[in-house]
Amino acid sequence: MTDGVEFPDDPGAFAAERPEAAASDTDPVCAVGIGPGDPEYLTPRGVRAIRDADVVVGFGTVVEFVESEITGDALTCGYDDEPEVLAEFGDRVAGGERGTAVLMGDPNHSGYQFVGKVESAVDAPVEVIPGISSLQIAASRARTPMEETTFVTLHKSGPIEADLERLERDVGDRHLLVLPRPFDWMPERIAARLLGAGASDHEALVCERLTHDDEAITHTSLSELAADVDSREETAFSDLSVFVVRR
């Protein structure tokens, strides 16, 4: 059995600590953002990287969205077997096979932890191929221009207090785009936190499963969401949500 990869303590910081390497004669490993799940939002460049790969790696829930484009082998992982699966992926790339990793949305939006894990598994340059993210779709639905918006992801491991403080600082002055963390920091609790820090009541939207057939957008407010913190034992929303607060 292949030994697992030893990941950096902070894979996201590892992936972001230097600019992407210049093109070389070595075929890069591609880290492809597959979009929010609807294949209509998968870019042609991403499709080519997936089709040209001898081996594609990613979480099972991600690979299933692009399995019709895969012509090589698919290696699927979960959180429990990431080290072993990425080690196998690295071995195959080291053996001369062309490899592609797939991530939901755009790797530049909350995807750097997986990018860093891929980089630690392969002895080859890694090229990030951006995709459309649910954040971009949410900004379109909510009409919140990105240049006037503060984006924060809580959908990560590790401390998030600094991210919450950014939201407290910017609420009211800028639009907020938030990726909640299932299921401890969902829209209801975030709204309560903002109001508790002195925010005025603002228009809010919770965008669920964007671009999918069962897409749903709830138009609400911070006060209405916060009222549900005590009245509900669980969140009313999907783990595939983007929380928007209009300024």
Backbone bond lengths (Angstrom), bond angles and torsions (degrees), N, CA, C in turn:
res aa  C-N    CA-C-N  psi(-1)  N-CA   C-N-CA  omega(-1)  CA-C   N-CA-C  phi
1 M - - - 1.464 - - 1.522 110.03 -
2 T 1.305 117.60 136.27 1.458 122.38 -179.35 1.517 110.51 -66.64
3 D 1.351 115.58 132.03 1.460 119.32 175.36 1.517 109.01 -67.16
4 G 1.312 115.81 151.69 1.458 119.83 -178.59 1.514 112.50 -78.27
5 V 1.332 115.62 155.30 1.456 121.75 175.40 1.524 108.79 -71.71
6 E 1.323 116.72 140.19 1.455 121.13 172.81 1.525 107.75 -90.77
7 F 1.312 116.35 107.95 1.457 120.99 -175.63 1.529 110.85 -78.44
8 P 1.335 117.75 153.68 1.468 120.68 172.41 1.522 110.35 -61.64
9 D 1.324 116.48 158.63 1.463 120.69 178.70 1.522 111.09 -59.12
10 D 1.332 116.73 -38.34 1.464 122.04 178.01 1.525 108.19 -128.06
11 P 1.340 118.39 87.25 1.468 120.51 -175.87 1.524 113.23 -58.56
12 G 1.350 117.46 -34.38 1.456 119.59 179.67 1.514 112.09 -64.32
13 A 1.328 116.52 -44.91 1.466 120.52 177.81 1.528 110.43 -65.23
14 F 1.331 117.12 -37.28 1.466 121.54 177.28 1.525 110.66 -59.33
15 A 1.342 116.79 -42.73 1.467 120.36 -179.33 1.518 112.04 -69.59
16 A 1.330 117.37 -27.76 1.462 121.15 -173.83 1.524 113.86 -101.04
17 E 1.324 117.45 6.88 1.471 118.05 -171.77 1.522 113.23 -79.12
18 R 1.330 117.32 -10.51 1.479 119.43 179.28 1.519 109.16 -152.08
19 P 1.343 118.35 158.26 1.469 120.06 176.09 1.531 111.14 -64.78
20 E 1.307 114.89 160.68 1.460 120.16 178.31 1.522 109.42 -62.47
21 A 1.322 116.94 140.87 1.459 121.79 -179.35 1.521 110.73 -64.75
22 A 1.324 115.39 147.98 1.464 120.54 177.21 1.524 110.08 -65.21
23 A 1.330 115.32 155.49 1.464 120.37 179.38 1.524 110.54 -57.89
24 S 1.335 115.23 143.67 1.467 120.49 179.20 1.519 108.72 -137.67
25 D 1.315 115.29 -177.76 1.466 119.30 178.44 1.530 112.27 -73.68
26 T 1.319 116.12 -16.01 1.467 120.58 179.31 1.526 109.79 -79.49
27 D 1.327 116.17 131.61 1.456 119.20 175.86 1.527 109.01 -63.19
28 P 1.323 117.81 126.37 1.463 118.46 179.88 1.520 111.07 -75.71
29 V 1.312 114.92 155.34 1.450 120.45 164.02 1.521 106.50 -79.68
30 C 1.318 117.84 133.09 1.459 121.29 -177.82 1.522 109.95 -100.17
31 A 1.317 116.11 137.81 1.462 122.69 172.28 1.520 106.22 -111.84
32 V 1.332 116.33 104.81 1.461 122.62 -167.71 1.528 110.59 -103.89
33 G 1.318 115.86 126.74 1.450 120.52 169.38 1.515 109.36 -81.34
34 I 1.327 116.78 121.83 1.469 119.33 -172.96 1.522 112.62 -93.47
35 G 1.340 117.68 4.56 1.450 119.55 -178.60 1.516 111.42 87.27
36 P 1.325 117.17 -173.56 1.466 120.93 -174.28 1.530 114.78 -79.72
37 G 1.319 117.74 1.23 1.463 120.57 176.31 1.511 114.32 127.01
38 D 1.326 117.38 -32.11 1.458 121.66 175.22 1.523 108.23 -75.18
39 P 1.349 119.11 122.07 1.467 120.67 -177.42 1.519 114.06 -59.99
40 E 1.338 118.06 -17.74 1.461 120.52 176.28 1.528 111.76 -63.35
41 Y 1.330 117.07 -19.61 1.457 121.13 -177.60 1.520 112.71 -101.50
42 L 1.321 118.17 9.75 1.459 122.87 174.52 1.520 108.65 -85.40
43 T 1.333 117.49 125.43 1.464 120.17 -174.50 1.531 111.07 -74.52
44 P 1.345 117.87 152.29 1.467 120.47 176.37 1.526 113.00 -57.23
45 R 1.341 117.92 -37.21 1.467 120.44 178.23 1.531 110.00 -64.29
46 G 1.310 116.68 -39.95 1.455 119.96 177.49 1.520 112.18 -65.29
47 V 1.327 116.39 -40.97 1.462 120.57 178.11 1.525 110.72 -59.81
48 R 1.333 117.24 -44.03 1.474 120.18 -179.93 1.524 111.02 -61.75
49 A 1.325 116.67 -42.78 1.464 119.37 -179.20 1.520 111.46 -63.90
50 I 1.312 117.13 -35.37 1.467 120.76 178.58 1.527 110.49 -72.19
51 R 1.332 116.70 -45.92 1.465 120.45 -178.01 1.525 112.20 -66.43
52 D 1.340 116.99 -34.46 1.465 120.75 -176.43 1.525 112.93 -80.18
53 A 1.324 118.05 -9.63 1.459 121.21 -174.67 1.522 112.04 -78.91
54 D 1.324 115.17 139.22 1.463 120.26 170.73 1.524 110.67 -75.48
55 V 1.336 115.73 -29.53 1.456 120.27 -179.24 1.531 108.64 -144.47
56 V 1.328 115.52 132.69 1.468 122.92 179.87 1.525 107.63 -117.30
57 V 1.335 116.63 132.95 1.455 120.25 -179.87 1.522 110.02 -124.05
58 G 1.317 115.74 146.93 1.456 120.62 177.30 1.515 110.13 173.55
59 F 1.313 115.41 172.12 1.461 119.37 174.62 1.526 109.13 -63.72
60 G 1.318 115.60 145.71 1.456 119.47 -177.12 1.513 112.82 -55.58
61 T 1.336 116.40 -38.66 1.462 120.65 -178.86 1.523 112.22 -69.36
62 V 1.338 117.59 -17.16 1.464 121.65 177.25 1.524 109.91 -91.83
63 V 1.330 116.17 -46.53 1.466 120.99 -177.82 1.521 111.11 -57.60
64 E 1.336 116.97 -36.54 1.466 119.12 -176.02 1.535 112.11 -62.62
65 F 1.327 118.02 -25.62 1.460 120.18 179.16 1.529 112.37 -72.39
66 V 1.346 117.62 -23.01 1.469 119.92 -175.15 1.526 111.98 -120.84
67 E 1.322 117.52 13.43 1.461 119.46 -174.48 1.524 112.38 -61.08
68 S 1.337 117.86 -27.01 1.464 119.53 178.87 1.524 112.34 -70.33
69 E 1.330 117.64 -16.52 1.468 121.87 179.46 1.521 112.36 -95.52
70 I 1.317 117.89 -10.63 1.465 121.24 -175.68 1.523 110.24 -82.62
71 T 1.331 115.11 123.94 1.469 120.36 178.02 1.526 111.86 -105.67
72 G 1.341 117.16 -17.44 1.458 121.73 177.23 1.515 110.55 -97.49
73 D 1.324 115.64 -147.38 1.461 121.43 179.40 1.526 109.84 -93.69
74 A 1.313 115.86 147.42 1.458 121.91 176.31 1.521 109.29 -110.28
75 L 1.324 116.24 128.73 1.456 122.71 173.42 1.520 107.57 -111.14
76 T 1.323 117.17 117.41 1.457 120.16 -178.37 1.519 110.19 -109.10
77 C 1.321 114.89 145.90 1.457 119.50 -178.93 1.516 109.74 -135.89
78 G 1.317 114.69 167.75 1.453 123.82 167.74 1.512 107.14 -126.71
79 Y 1.314 117.18 -173.39 1.462 119.22 -179.22 1.525 111.66 -64.71
80 D 1.325 117.33 -31.47 1.464 120.47 -174.72 1.522 112.85 -73.09
81 D 1.346 116.67 -34.61 1.469 118.39 -174.98 1.529 113.40 -114.13
82 E 1.325 117.32 17.29 1.472 120.36 177.26 1.530 112.79 -51.36
83 P 1.341 119.89 -49.76 1.471 119.50 -175.89 1.524 112.98 -59.17
84 E 1.333 116.64 -41.87 1.464 119.75 -177.41 1.526 111.25 -71.48
85 V 1.335 117.18 -43.07 1.466 120.40 -178.07 1.525 110.49 -67.03
86 L 1.329 117.81 -42.13 1.461 119.59 179.23 1.531 111.41 -69.84
87 A 1.323 117.42 -28.78 1.466 119.65 173.69 1.529 110.48 -64.10
88 E 1.330 116.69 -43.36 1.469 120.03 177.02 1.524 110.58 -62.73
89 F 1.338 116.27 -42.12 1.467 120.76 176.32 1.529 110.20 -59.05
90 G 1.331 117.28 -45.90 1.460 120.83 179.47 1.512 112.46 -62.21
91 D 1.333 117.11 -39.33 1.467 120.82 178.77 1.531 110.49 -62.82
92 R 1.310 116.37 -39.96 1.465 118.80 -178.09 1.525 111.33 -71.49
93 V 1.321 116.73 -36.77 1.468 119.29 175.16 1.527 109.89 -65.25
94 A 1.339 117.43 -41.83 1.464 121.17 178.26 1.526 111.38 -62.29
95 G 1.338 115.84 -27.54 1.461 120.17 178.41 1.515 114.05 -82.19
96 G 1.317 117.64 3.88 1.463 121.29 174.81 1.516 114.83 104.18
97 E 1.329 117.81 2.12 1.457 119.45 179.41 1.529 110.72 -82.78
98 R 1.315 115.71 151.83 1.462 121.56 178.19 1.524 108.66 -86.58
99 G 1.323 116.69 127.53 1.452 120.62 -174.78 1.518 113.45 -118.86
100 T 1.323 115.65 146.23 1.462 122.77 175.20 1.522 108.71 -136.71
101 A 1.322 115.35 132.94 1.457 121.85 172.85 1.519 108.11 -103.43
102 V 1.324 117.13 142.72 1.464 121.16 -179.15 1.523 109.65 -118.54
103 L 1.344 114.42 139.71 1.460 122.27 -178.96 1.512 108.23 -134.22
104 M 1.327 117.05 149.80 1.457 120.02 175.61 1.527 109.93 -65.33
105 G 1.314 115.10 148.82 1.464 120.39 172.91 1.506 112.87 65.36
106 D 1.328 115.34 -129.29 1.451 124.05 179.59 1.522 107.15 -119.05
107 P 1.343 118.91 125.23 1.471 119.91 -179.19 1.529 113.82 -54.28
108 N 1.335 117.16 -25.08 1.457 120.08 -179.30 1.524 112.76 -75.15
109 H 1.320 118.12 -8.16 1.453 123.02 177.09 1.520 108.20 -114.79
110 S 1.300 116.86 90.76 1.476 123.20 175.83 1.523 113.77 75.38
111 G 1.312 118.93 10.38 1.452 119.92 -177.25 1.513 114.90 -102.84
112 Y 1.335 118.19 -1.12 1.461 119.05 -172.36 1.523 113.73 -69.26
113 Q 1.326 117.78 -23.35 1.458 117.54 177.30 1.525 110.71 -63.67
114 F 1.338 116.89 -42.96 1.465 119.10 178.57 1.525 110.82 -71.74
115 V 1.336 117.53 -37.48 1.467 120.25 176.29 1.529 109.73 -58.03
116 G 1.338 116.38 -44.31 1.456 119.77 179.40 1.515 112.57 -63.23
117 K 1.321 117.37 -36.34 1.457 120.77 177.94 1.529 110.78 -68.05
118 V 1.329 116.69 -38.96 1.464 120.25 176.61 1.524 110.02 -64.01
119 E 1.331 116.41 -44.93 1.468 119.83 179.82 1.526 111.89 -61.25
120 S 1.307 117.12 -35.17 1.460 119.58 179.76 1.525 111.80 -74.47
121 A 1.331 117.07 -15.09 1.466 121.25 -177.57 1.519 113.01 -94.12
122 V 1.333 118.21 -18.84 1.464 120.36 -173.44 1.522 110.64 -121.43
123 D 1.319 115.48 147.65 1.456 121.77 174.33 1.529 107.67 -102.71
124 A 1.328 114.05 66.37 1.471 120.94 -176.61 1.519 107.84 -160.65
125 P 1.333 117.29 155.02 1.469 118.36 175.05 1.521 110.86 -64.83
126 V 1.323 116.52 146.48 1.460 122.17 178.36 1.521 108.42 -114.83
127 E 1.320 115.56 122.88 1.469 121.64 178.41 1.520 109.16 -102.57
128 V 1.320 116.56 121.54 1.455 121.06 176.54 1.528 108.80 -83.50
129 I 1.312 116.61 125.67 1.466 122.19 176.76 1.527 106.45 -108.77
130 P 1.335 117.05 103.78 1.464 119.72 -175.42 1.521 111.87 -61.14
131 G 1.306 115.47 157.11 1.451 121.59 176.20 1.510 110.37 -131.72
132 I 1.307 115.76 -178.22 1.456 121.36 171.68 1.531 107.31 -80.54
133 S 1.305 117.67 136.47 1.461 119.86 179.92 1.518 110.63 -111.33
134 S 1.328 115.24 161.37 1.464 119.80 175.03 1.527 110.70 -62.50
135 L 1.325 116.95 -24.61 1.471 120.33 176.93 1.518 111.05 -65.19
136 Q 1.323 116.14 -41.97 1.468 119.47 178.27 1.531 110.83 -65.49
137 I 1.318 116.39 -39.64 1.461 119.93 177.85 1.529 109.58 -64.91
138 A 1.340 116.61 -44.67 1.462 120.38 179.80 1.524 111.38 -61.66
139 A 1.335 117.07 -41.19 1.464 120.10 178.39 1.520 110.72 -62.09
140 S 1.319 117.12 -35.34 1.468 120.78 177.63 1.521 111.06 -69.48
141 R 1.344 116.57 -45.87 1.457 120.36 -179.07 1.536 111.18 -63.49
142 A 1.342 116.19 -38.87 1.464 120.83 -175.23 1.526 112.68 -90.19
143 R 1.343 117.02 -7.16 1.468 122.79 -176.64 1.529 110.94 53.97
144 T 1.328 113.85 55.87 1.455 121.56 176.72 1.528 108.02 -118.86
145 P 1.337 118.44 97.02 1.461 120.95 -178.30 1.532 111.30 -54.58
146 M 1.322 116.51 135.87 1.454 120.43 -174.80 1.524 112.55 -61.04
147 E 1.340 117.11 -33.91 1.462 118.85 -178.36 1.528 112.35 -71.47
148 E 1.323 116.77 -11.78 1.465 120.98 178.65 1.530 111.54 -111.71
149 T 1.333 115.01 20.38 1.468 120.78 -170.95 1.529 110.72 -127.40
150 T 1.312 115.92 142.47 1.458 122.31 170.03 1.525 108.00 -99.63
151 F 1.326 115.61 125.27 1.460 120.91 178.22 1.527 109.41 -106.31
152 V 1.327 115.29 132.67 1.463 121.40 176.57 1.515 108.03 -136.73
153 T 1.317 116.33 134.61 1.465 119.55 171.18 1.519 108.86 -107.46
154 L 1.313 115.04 127.92 1.459 121.95 170.56 1.522 110.60 -101.09
155 H 1.332 115.24 -1.56 1.465 122.20 -174.93 1.529 108.73 -86.21
156 K 1.318 115.21 70.51 1.456 121.08 -177.58 1.513 108.68 -160.05
157 S 1.319 115.38 162.80 1.449 119.83 174.01 1.521 108.91 -85.34
158 G 1.310 116.37 157.72 1.448 119.84 178.63 1.516 112.48 97.77
159 P 1.332 116.52 -178.05 1.469 121.11 -175.41 1.525 112.27 -68.18
160 I 1.331 116.19 145.19 1.469 121.14 179.55 1.527 112.00 -128.09
161 E 1.335 117.91 7.58 1.453 120.46 -176.31 1.526 111.42 -59.67
162 A 1.326 118.35 -41.47 1.468 120.61 179.79 1.524 111.01 -63.58
163 D 1.333 117.22 -34.44 1.465 120.96 178.18 1.519 110.88 -68.04
164 L 1.321 116.80 -41.65 1.460 120.39 177.78 1.529 110.89 -64.43
165 E 1.314 116.53 -37.39 1.463 119.77 178.37 1.522 111.57 -66.69
166 R 1.325 117.62 -33.49 1.475 120.33 174.78 1.518 110.72 -62.54
167 L 1.325 116.29 -41.25 1.467 119.81 178.24 1.521 110.47 -64.02
168 E 1.321 116.97 -43.28 1.461 120.60 178.28 1.531 110.90 -60.82
169 R 1.304 116.58 -39.74 1.470 121.36 -178.54 1.524 112.24 -66.68
170 D 1.336 116.85 -39.32 1.466 120.25 -169.65 1.522 114.49 -99.59
171 V 1.329 118.71 -11.78 1.463 119.80 -178.13 1.526 109.64 -60.31
172 G 1.306 116.28 132.23 1.451 121.95 -178.42 1.506 112.99 95.30
173 D 1.335 117.27 -37.12 1.464 121.36 179.04 1.529 111.64 -88.54
174 R 1.320 115.98 -33.74 1.461 121.61 -179.73 1.520 108.79 -132.80
175 H 1.337 116.31 155.36 1.455 119.41 169.43 1.536 107.93 -64.75
176 L 1.322 116.45 153.27 1.460 121.26 176.83 1.526 109.72 -118.61
177 L 1.311 116.46 133.46 1.459 123.62 171.51 1.519 106.59 -120.14
178 V 1.323 116.48 119.88 1.460 120.75 -172.97 1.519 110.10 -128.52
179 L 1.333 115.46 131.32 1.459 119.99 167.29 1.518 107.13 -93.36
180 P 1.334 118.63 108.34 1.465 121.38 -179.00 1.527 111.21 -65.94
181 R 1.330 115.00 165.24 1.459 120.34 176.60 1.526 109.08 -109.60
182 P 1.325 116.19 113.40 1.474 118.66 178.18 1.532 109.25 -68.71
183 F 1.308 117.01 134.18 1.457 125.54 -8.50 1.525 109.39 -120.27
184 D 1.341 115.45 21.46 1.465 117.78 -177.39 1.527 113.21 -91.41
185 W 1.341 117.52 -26.43 1.469 120.72 177.80 1.523 109.09 -123.97
186 M 1.338 114.41 76.45 1.454 122.25 178.87 1.535 109.37 -100.67
187 P 1.330 119.58 174.09 1.474 120.77 -172.07 1.520 114.89 -52.29
188 E 1.334 117.88 -39.10 1.463 119.54 -177.64 1.533 111.49 -61.38
189 R 1.318 115.97 -45.36 1.471 119.05 -177.72 1.528 111.08 -72.15
190 I 1.317 117.35 -36.19 1.466 120.09 177.29 1.524 110.10 -63.17
191 A 1.338 116.58 -43.56 1.468 120.63 178.66 1.523 110.68 -60.14
192 A 1.331 117.12 -43.89 1.461 120.41 179.20 1.521 110.85 -62.49
193 R 1.308 116.69 -39.27 1.467 120.51 178.63 1.527 110.78 -62.71
194 L 1.339 117.13 -44.69 1.464 120.69 -179.12 1.524 111.09 -64.15
195 L 1.319 117.28 -44.58 1.457 120.34 178.88 1.529 110.60 -65.37
196 G 1.296 116.68 -38.86 1.458 120.71 178.89 1.516 112.93 -64.72
197 A 1.335 115.91 -24.89 1.464 120.69 178.43 1.523 112.05 -88.27
198 G 1.346 116.71 2.61 1.462 119.81 175.17 1.512 115.56 104.94
199 A 1.326 118.20 6.69 1.463 120.22 179.60 1.522 110.82 -67.64
200 S 1.320 115.57 146.60 1.463 120.32 171.36 1.524 108.68 -73.51
201 D 1.321 115.44 165.77 1.463 119.34 177.85 1.524 108.18 -73.58
202 H 1.319 117.06 127.03 1.462 121.64 -177.36 1.527 110.50 -125.78
203 E 1.316 114.68 155.36 1.461 121.14 173.03 1.521 109.19 -63.42
204 A 1.311 115.93 138.30 1.461 120.92 -178.74 1.519 109.73 -138.46
205 L 1.318 115.59 152.93 1.453 122.56 175.07 1.520 108.35 -132.21
206 V 1.322 116.47 141.00 1.456 121.58 170.72 1.524 106.84 -115.62
207 C 1.322 115.08 116.16 1.470 122.06 -174.97 1.526 108.46 -104.89
208 E 1.320 115.90 116.28 1.453 120.64 -175.60 1.527 111.28 -112.43
209 R 1.322 115.32 137.89 1.474 124.36 173.96 1.538 110.93 48.20
210 L 1.316 114.93 52.06 1.458 120.83 -176.85 1.526 111.70 -59.94
211 T 1.326 115.84 136.55 1.477 128.65 -179.34 1.523 113.05 76.76
212 H 1.329 118.81 -6.70 1.455 120.35 176.93 1.534 109.99 -84.47
213 D 1.318 115.94 165.20 1.470 119.82 -178.31 1.524 111.73 -60.93
214 D 1.331 116.78 -29.41 1.461 120.04 -178.55 1.534 112.11 -102.27
215 E 1.337 116.09 28.74 1.464 119.76 176.26 1.530 110.36 -53.88
216 A 1.329 115.84 140.04 1.462 121.30 177.69 1.525 109.19 -141.44
217 I 1.322 115.94 138.17 1.466 121.13 176.59 1.521 108.20 -126.81
218 T 1.314 115.68 120.51 1.455 122.56 179.08 1.520 109.13 -99.24
219 H 1.331 117.23 120.02 1.458 122.53 176.40 1.527 107.39 -92.90
220 T 1.305 116.67 121.23 1.447 120.54 -172.48 1.527 109.29 -150.34
221 S 1.326 117.08 -156.68 1.460 122.20 178.56 1.525 108.57 -145.73
222 L 1.326 115.94 166.07 1.459 119.16 178.60 1.530 111.04 -60.16
223 S 1.324 116.82 -42.13 1.469 119.01 -177.19 1.522 111.61 -67.23
224 E 1.321 117.86 -38.55 1.464 120.30 179.36 1.527 110.62 -66.48
225 L 1.316 116.74 -40.21 1.460 119.80 178.13 1.521 110.84 -66.90
226 A 1.328 116.20 -45.93 1.460 120.04 -177.00 1.522 111.44 -63.36
227 A 1.323 117.62 -30.12 1.467 120.77 179.63 1.516 111.78 -63.31
228 D 1.332 116.80 -23.75 1.462 120.87 -178.19 1.524 113.12 -83.68
229 V 1.329 117.44 -9.11 1.463 118.87 -178.06 1.519 110.89 -60.74
230 D 1.338 117.13 -42.53 1.460 120.81 -177.43 1.530 113.06 -89.33
231 S 1.360 116.10 -23.86 1.463 118.37 -175.16 1.525 112.89 -87.91
232 R 1.329 117.51 -13.04 1.464 120.85 -179.48 1.520 110.12 -118.97
233 E 1.309 116.13 143.60 1.459 119.56 173.54 1.521 110.60 -81.50
234 E 1.328 117.11 -27.63 1.453 121.15 -177.89 1.526 109.20 -131.86
235 T 1.320 116.65 162.98 1.451 121.03 178.01 1.523 110.97 -66.62
236 A 1.315 115.55 154.13 1.461 120.73 176.88 1.519 111.70 -87.00
237 F 1.338 117.25 -3.66 1.458 119.69 -167.46 1.529 112.91 -118.12
238 S 1.329 113.91 159.54 1.457 123.06 -179.93 1.529 110.75 -70.25
239 D 1.337 115.05 156.90 1.462 118.95 172.53 1.523 111.41 -71.01
240 L 1.337 117.82 -13.65 1.467 121.78 176.03 1.531 108.72 -98.77
241 S 1.334 115.67 67.91 1.457 121.22 -175.39 1.523 110.98 -126.44
242 V 1.315 115.16 150.40 1.466 122.23 166.94 1.516 106.54 -120.30
243 F 1.319 116.14 131.25 1.461 122.56 -179.16 1.525 108.48 -102.41
244 V 1.328 115.60 125.60 1.465 122.06 -178.54 1.519 109.19 -118.31
245 V 1.320 116.60 132.58 1.459 122.01 172.88 1.512 106.80 -122.39
246 R 1.337 115.31 117.65 1.466 119.70 179.32 1.521 109.94 -81.22
247 R 1.313 116.35 144.04 1.466 119.73 -176.41 1.516 111.09 -74.42
